[in-house]
Amino acid sequence: MEPRDTPYHPGGARRADLDALPDRRRPGWRSPRSIELLGVVGFLVLASMTVFMIAPNGTTGVSGVFWNDWVSTEFGPLGPADVDALVKVRQAGLWEIPVGQQARDRAQLDRVREVGGILAEDHILMDEQVREAAARLDVRLPSEPNPNQQRWMDELSELSGAEFDRVFANRLRAAHGEVLAVLAEVRAGTRNELVRSFCQHGMLMVLRHITLLESTGLVEYEELPAPRPPERRPLP
């Protein structure tokens, strides 16, 4: 038996055998293609983790909309913002109808009485329309005003004379401005045909009410929320 003059490699292979192997067969060697594939796999893993971290509750479309909260209807997709617009219009009617009737009956100025009556009548009609739209879209609507609206109703119930007129005009003017902003945003981007038509009509009514409230001469414009500066608005 011939003596071994070539020492074993720690891994079990003789150095001479390793030296005789082509580079691509040596342990630990990786081809450029293998390295490239490993890089691609690593990138895909990191990208998947990023998606799950950013959107834990669902997938998004090209515009960044979360689609898991949307439902299909015969009028097109119905999203959370669409539902919110219907809810806000319904809640507006739940407090503005009785408050408008109060103004019609209790206001000091004739113009405030007239405006209160018009607002109450318009909101009765709008309430019928929002309930009809919600039924067709299978949307559940609230049956009572929100806490802020209830507080405003309680406030006006305790007032009379000129103070009632002033608070009535300003509370309702501010509230109509908030609803108008919601309707305008949904009207601009909704995917639902019925919601689009409802918001269009609702915006016309709200703008009419804003003009009527301002015609009382009691609106304190400096108390209204200021428009957002251009740098804080979404880019077109």
C-alpha positions as CSV (number, residue, x, y, z in Angstrom):
1,M,0.0,0.0,0.0
2,E,1.5,3.2,-1.1
3,P,2.0,5.9,1.5
4,R,-0.1,9.1,1.2
5,D,2.1,12.0,0.5
6,T,-0.7,14.4,0.0
7,P,-2.4,15.6,3.2
8,Y,-6.2,15.5,3.5
9,H,-8.2,18.7,3.2
10,P,-10.2,19.4,6.4
11,G,-13.4,18.7,4.5
12,G,-12.1,15.3,3.5
13,A,-10.9,16.0,0.0
14,R,-7.2,16.0,-0.9
15,R,-5.7,19.3,-1.9
16,A,-4.3,17.8,-5.1
17,D,-7.8,16.6,-6.0
18,L,-9.2,20.1,-5.3
19,D,-6.5,21.7,-7.3
20,A,-7.4,19.4,-10.2
21,L,-11.0,20.5,-10.2
22,P,-12.2,23.3,-12.5
23,D,-13.0,26.4,-10.6
24,R,-16.8,25.9,-11.0
25,R,-16.6,22.6,-9.2
26,R,-14.8,23.8,-6.1
27,P,-16.7,24.0,-2.9
28,G,-18.0,27.5,-2.1
29,W,-17.9,28.6,-5.7
30,R,-21.0,30.4,-7.1
31,S,-21.6,31.3,-10.7
32,P,-22.6,34.8,-11.7
33,R,-26.0,33.5,-12.6
34,S,-26.5,31.9,-9.2
35,I,-25.6,35.2,-7.5
36,E,-28.0,37.0,-9.7
37,L,-30.9,34.6,-8.9
38,L,-30.2,34.9,-5.2
39,G,-30.3,38.7,-5.5
40,V,-33.7,38.5,-7.3
41,V,-35.1,36.2,-4.6
42,G,-33.9,38.4,-1.9
43,F,-35.5,41.5,-3.5
44,L,-38.8,39.7,-3.9
45,V,-38.8,38.7,-0.3
46,L,-38.1,42.2,0.9
47,A,-40.8,43.6,-1.5
48,S,-43.4,41.2,-0.2
49,M,-42.6,42.1,3.4
50,T,-42.9,45.8,2.6
51,V,-46.3,45.3,1.0
52,F,-47.6,43.5,4.0
53,M,-46.2,46.2,6.3
54,I,-47.8,49.0,4.4
55,A,-51.1,47.4,3.6
56,P,-51.9,45.0,6.4
57,N,-55.7,45.2,5.9
58,G,-55.9,44.6,2.2
59,T,-54.6,45.3,-1.3
60,T,-54.6,48.6,-3.1
61,G,-55.2,49.7,-6.6
62,V,-53.0,52.0,-8.7
63,S,-54.4,55.0,-6.9
64,G,-53.6,53.6,-3.4
65,V,-57.3,52.8,-2.6
66,F,-57.8,49.9,-0.2
67,W,-60.2,47.6,-2.0
68,N,-61.0,45.1,0.7
69,D,-63.6,47.6,2.2
70,W,-65.4,48.0,-1.1
71,V,-68.4,46.1,-2.3
72,S,-69.8,45.6,-5.8
73,T,-73.2,47.1,-6.6
74,E,-75.3,47.4,-9.8
75,F,-74.2,51.0,-9.9
76,G,-70.5,50.3,-9.6
77,P,-68.1,49.8,-6.7
78,L,-69.1,51.3,-3.4
79,G,-66.3,52.4,-1.1
80,P,-66.1,53.7,2.5
81,A,-66.1,57.4,1.4
82,D,-69.3,56.8,-0.5
83,V,-70.9,55.3,2.6
84,D,-69.6,58.1,4.8
85,A,-71.2,60.8,2.5
86,L,-74.6,59.1,2.8
87,V,-74.2,58.9,6.6
88,K,-73.3,62.5,6.9
89,V,-76.2,63.7,4.8
90,R,-78.6,61.6,6.9
91,Q,-77.2,62.9,10.1
92,A,-77.4,66.5,8.9
93,G,-81.1,66.1,8.3
94,L,-81.6,64.5,11.7
95,W,-80.7,67.7,13.4
96,E,-81.2,70.4,10.8
97,I,-84.9,69.5,10.2
98,P,-86.0,70.1,13.8
99,V,-83.6,73.1,14.2
100,G,-85.0,74.6,11.0
101,Q,-88.5,74.2,12.3
102,Q,-87.5,75.8,15.5
103,A,-86.1,78.8,13.6
104,R,-89.3,79.0,11.6
105,D,-91.4,79.2,14.7
106,R,-89.1,81.0,17.2
107,A,-86.6,83.2,15.4
108,Q,-86.7,87.0,16.1
109,L,-85.9,88.1,12.5
110,D,-88.3,87.4,9.7
111,R,-85.5,86.5,7.4
112,V,-84.2,83.8,9.8
113,R,-87.7,82.5,10.1
114,E,-88.0,82.2,6.4
115,V,-84.6,80.6,6.0
116,G,-85.3,78.1,8.8
117,G,-88.5,77.0,7.1
118,I,-86.8,76.5,3.7
119,L,-83.9,74.5,5.2
120,A,-86.4,72.3,7.1
121,E,-88.4,71.6,4.0
122,D,-85.4,70.9,1.8
123,H,-83.9,68.5,4.4
124,I,-87.1,66.6,4.6
125,L,-86.9,65.9,0.9
126,M,-83.2,65.2,1.0
127,D,-83.7,62.8,3.9
128,E,-86.2,60.8,1.7
129,Q,-83.6,60.7,-1.1
130,V,-80.7,59.6,1.1
131,R,-82.8,56.8,2.6
132,E,-83.8,55.6,-0.8
133,A,-80.2,55.7,-2.1
134,A,-79.0,53.8,1.0
135,A,-81.7,51.2,0.5
136,R,-80.7,50.6,-3.1
137,L,-77.0,50.3,-2.0
138,D,-77.7,48.3,1.1
139,V,-76.1,50.9,3.4
140,R,-77.2,51.2,7.0
141,L,-77.9,54.7,8.1
142,P,-77.9,56.2,11.6
143,S,-81.2,57.0,13.3
144,E,-80.0,59.9,15.5
145,P,-77.7,62.9,15.3
146,N,-74.1,62.5,16.4
147,P,-73.0,63.9,19.8
148,N,-71.9,67.3,18.5
149,Q,-75.2,67.7,16.6
150,Q,-77.2,66.8,19.7
151,R,-75.2,69.3,21.7
152,W,-76.0,72.0,19.2
153,M,-79.7,71.1,19.3
154,D,-79.7,71.4,23.1
155,E,-77.9,74.7,22.9
156,L,-80.4,76.3,20.6
157,S,-83.3,75.0,22.6
158,E,-82.1,77.1,25.5
159,L,-81.8,80.3,23.5
160,S,-84.2,82.9,22.3
161,G,-84.4,86.3,20.5
162,A,-81.3,87.7,18.8
163,E,-79.0,85.2,20.4
164,F,-81.0,82.3,18.9
165,D,-80.8,83.9,15.5
166,R,-77.1,84.4,15.7
167,V,-76.2,80.9,16.9
168,F,-78.6,79.3,14.5
169,A,-77.1,81.1,11.5
170,N,-73.5,80.3,12.5
171,R,-73.9,76.7,13.6
172,L,-75.7,75.7,10.5
173,R,-73.4,77.7,8.2
174,A,-70.4,75.9,9.6
175,A,-72.1,72.5,9.4
176,H,-73.1,73.1,5.8
177,G,-69.5,73.9,4.9
178,E,-68.3,70.6,6.3
179,V,-70.9,68.6,4.5
180,L,-70.1,70.4,1.2
181,A,-66.5,69.5,1.5
182,V,-67.4,65.8,1.9
183,L,-69.8,65.8,-0.9
184,A,-67.4,67.6,-3.3
185,E,-64.6,65.1,-2.6
186,V,-66.8,62.1,-3.1
187,R,-68.4,63.6,-6.2
188,A,-64.9,64.1,-7.7
189,G,-63.7,60.6,-7.2
190,T,-66.5,58.1,-6.5
191,R,-66.7,55.0,-8.7
192,N,-70.4,54.6,-8.0
193,E,-73.0,56.1,-10.4
194,L,-75.8,56.4,-7.9
195,V,-73.5,58.1,-5.3
196,R,-72.2,60.4,-8.0
197,S,-75.7,61.6,-8.9
198,F,-76.7,61.9,-5.2
199,C,-73.7,64.0,-4.3
200,Q,-74.2,66.2,-7.3
201,H,-77.8,67.0,-6.2
202,G,-76.7,67.3,-2.6
203,M,-74.0,69.8,-3.4
204,L,-76.5,72.1,-5.1
205,M,-78.8,72.0,-2.1
206,V,-76.0,72.6,0.4
207,L,-74.7,75.6,-1.7
208,R,-78.2,77.0,-1.7
209,H,-78.5,76.7,2.0
210,I,-75.1,78.3,2.5
211,T,-76.3,81.3,0.4
212,L,-79.6,81.5,2.4
213,L,-77.8,81.4,5.8
214,E,-75.4,84.1,4.7
215,S,-78.4,86.2,3.5
216,T,-79.4,86.7,7.1
217,G,-76.4,89.0,7.6
218,L,-75.5,87.1,10.8
219,V,-72.7,84.8,9.7
220,E,-69.4,85.5,11.3
221,Y,-67.0,84.5,8.6
222,E,-63.9,85.0,10.7
223,E,-65.1,82.1,12.9
224,L,-65.3,79.7,10.0
225,P,-62.5,77.2,9.3
226,A,-59.9,78.8,7.0
227,P,-59.2,77.1,3.7
228,R,-56.1,75.0,3.6
229,P,-53.0,76.7,2.2
230,P,-51.9,75.4,-1.2
231,E,-48.9,73.5,0.2
232,R,-51.2,71.4,2.3
233,R,-53.6,70.5,-0.5
234,P,-53.2,67.2,-2.4
235,L,-51.2,67.6,-5.6
236,P,-53.4,67.6,-8.7
